[in-house]
Amino acid sequence: MRKDRKERSDKYYSMLNAAGVVFARLGFYKATISQIAAEAGVADGTIYLYFKNKDDILYQFMNYKSGRFFETMRQAVDGSETADLKLRKLIRCHLREFQNDRDMAVIFQSEVRYRRDVAPHIKDISKVYFDLLTEIIEQGQNDGILKQNLFMGLVKRLVLGGVEGVINTWVAAEGKYDLVSMADPLVDLYLGGIEAR
């Protein structure tokens, strides 16, 4: 029987982090429970006290990482008054979190996005992000900083798609440059567009 949430310990988080390392290094399908257990320094059977199977490990890894991720982003955004600064802090925080946890970046960008069985989890994660973007965009419209006639859904997909594109390129380059340095140029592009004024 799996451990209750209240009983989850440092060992549980150690196993989740170990799974992140193994999934990022080998890919989800090639990774095995034994490899995850070895990386975490526990017996194979210990994994099954906390997780149903490898898919469950991936789902719990995503929930754990995204929960912390959004908490950090919310704190970053709440520290600013204007919508443009909130957007800038949101994007900077997003890129910093992935840069600081390359395993998470690899898993989210190369494993999770393309699996149909995790689509419901991704939808939940994206909804939190889109809700935060909606708040920022509506504040910008109310304050006269952003256009009133924006198609909200398109703007949100543009922002998230741009960020994901930048992260994908960074992952493909094996993290050889400062990902966070892309934040301000990306936000400037969102706010200013590419049309000469």
C-alpha positions in Angstrom: 0.0 0.0 0.0 1.4 3.4 -1.0 2.2 5.9 1.7 -0.3 8.6 2.6 0.5 12.1 1.6 1.0 13.0 5.3 3.6 10.3 5.7 5.7 11.4 2.7 9.2 12.0 3.8 12.5 13.2 2.6 12.8 9.8 1.0 9.8 10.4 -1.1 11.2 13.7 -2.5 14.6 12.1 -2.9 13.0 9.4 -5.1 11.1 12.1 -7.1 14.3 14.0 -7.7 16.1 10.8 -8.6 13.3 10.0 -11.1 13.9 13.5 -12.6 17.6 12.8 -13.1 16.9 9.3 -14.7 14.0 10.5 -16.9 16.0 13.5 -18.2 19.1 11.4 -18.9 17.5 8.3 -20.4 14.0 9.4 -21.4 10.9 8.1 -19.8 10.4 5.0 -21.9 14.0 3.7 -21.4 14.1 4.5 -17.7 13.4 1.7 -15.3 12.2 1.5 -11.7 15.5 -0.1 -10.8 17.5 2.8 -12.2 15.4 5.3 -10.3 15.8 3.3 -7.1 19.6 3.1 -7.6 19.8 6.8 -8.2 17.8 7.5 -5.0 19.8 4.9 -3.0 16.8 2.8 -2.1 15.7 -0.8 -2.8 13.4 -1.3 -5.8 10.6 -2.4 -3.5 10.7 0.9 -1.6 9.6 2.7 -4.8 6.3 0.8 -4.7 5.6 1.9 -1.2 5.2 5.5 -2.6 4.2 5.0 -6.2 2.0 2.7 -8.2 4.3 2.5 -11.2 6.6 4.5 -13.5 3.7 6.6 -14.9 2.6 7.5 -11.3 6.2 8.6 -10.6 6.1 10.9 -13.7 2.6 12.3 -12.7 3.7 13.0 -9.1 7.0 14.5 -10.3 5.0 16.9 -12.6 2.6 17.8 -9.8 5.4 18.4 -7.3 7.5 20.5 -9.6 4.7 22.5 -11.1 3.2 23.2 -7.6 6.5 24.7 -6.4 7.0 26.4 -9.8 3.7 28.2 -9.7 4.1 29.2 -6.1 7.5 30.8 -7.0 5.9 32.6 -10.0 3.0 33.9 -8.0 5.4 35.4 -5.5 7.4 37.0 -8.2 4.4 38.5 -9.9 2.7 39.7 -6.7 5.8 41.8 -5.9 5.1 44.2 -8.8 2.4 46.9 -9.4 2.2 47.3 -13.1 1.2 44.7 -15.7 4.3 45.1 -17.8 6.5 44.5 -14.8 4.4 41.5 -13.8 4.8 40.0 -17.2 8.5 40.6 -17.2 8.9 39.0 -13.8 6.7 36.1 -14.8 8.8 35.3 -17.9 12.0 35.9 -16.0 10.9 33.6 -13.2 9.7 30.9 -15.7 13.1 30.8 -17.5 15.1 31.0 -14.2 13.2 28.0 -12.7 13.9 25.9 -15.8 17.5 27.0 -15.9 18.0 26.1 -12.3 16.4 22.7 -12.8 17.5 21.5 -16.2 16.2 18.0 -15.5 12.7 19.5 -15.1 13.2 21.5 -18.3 14.1 18.4 -20.3 11.2 16.3 -18.9 8.6 19.0 -19.5 9.8 20.0 -22.9 10.8 16.6 -24.4 8.8 14.0 -22.5 5.6 15.5 -21.1 4.4 17.7 -23.9 4.2 14.9 -26.5 2.4 12.2 -24.5 -1.4 11.9 -24.8 -1.7 10.1 -21.5 -0.4 13.1 -19.6 -2.5 15.6 -21.5 -5.0 16.1 -18.6 -2.0 16.9 -16.2 -0.6 19.4 -18.8 -4.0 21.0 -19.2 -4.2 21.6 -15.4 -0.7 23.0 -15.3 -1.4 25.2 -18.4 -4.6 26.5 -16.8 -2.8 27.9 -13.8 -0.3 29.6 -16.1 -3.1 31.0 -18.3 -5.0 32.2 -15.3 -2.0 34.2 -14.2 -1.5 35.6 -17.7 -5.2 36.6 -17.8 -4.8 38.6 -14.6 -1.8 40.4 -16.0 -3.3 41.1 -19.4 -6.6 42.4 -17.9 -4.8 44.6 -15.5 -2.7 46.0 -18.4 -5.9 46.7 -20.3 -7.6 48.3 -17.3 -4.5 50.5 -16.8 -4.3 51.5 -20.5 -0.9 49.8 -20.9 -2.2 47.0 -23.3 -4.6 47.2 -26.2 -8.3 46.7 -25.5 -9.1 44.7 -28.6 -6.8 41.7 -27.8 -8.0 38.2 -28.5 -7.1 36.9 -25.0 -6.7 33.2 -26.0 -4.3 34.1 -28.8 -2.2 36.3 -26.6 -1.9 33.7 -23.9 -0.9 31.0 -26.4 1.6 33.5 -28.0 3.2 34.1 -24.6 3.4 30.5 -23.5 4.5 29.3 -27.0 7.3 31.9 -27.1 8.6 30.9 -23.7 8.4 27.2 -24.6 10.2 27.8 -27.9 13.1 29.6 -26.0 13.3 26.8 -23.5 13.3 24.1 -26.2 16.2 25.9 -28.0 18.1 26.1 -24.7 17.5 22.4 -23.9 18.7 21.4 -27.4 21.8 23.5 -26.9 22.4 21.5 -23.6 22.0 24.7 -21.5 25.2 26.2 -22.9 24.0 29.8 -22.4 22.1 31.9 -19.9 18.4 31.2 -20.4 17.3 34.0 -18.2 19.0 36.5 -20.5 16.3 35.8 -23.0 13.5 37.1 -20.8 13.7 40.8 -21.4 14.1 40.5 -25.2 11.1 38.1 -25.3 8.9 40.5 -23.2 10.1 43.5 -25.3 9.0 41.5 -28.4 5.6 40.7 -26.8 5.0 44.3 -25.9 6.5 46.1 -28.9 5.8 43.6 -31.7 8.0 43.6 -34.8 6.3 46.4 -36.7 8.4 49.6 -37.2 6.6 52.5 -35.5 
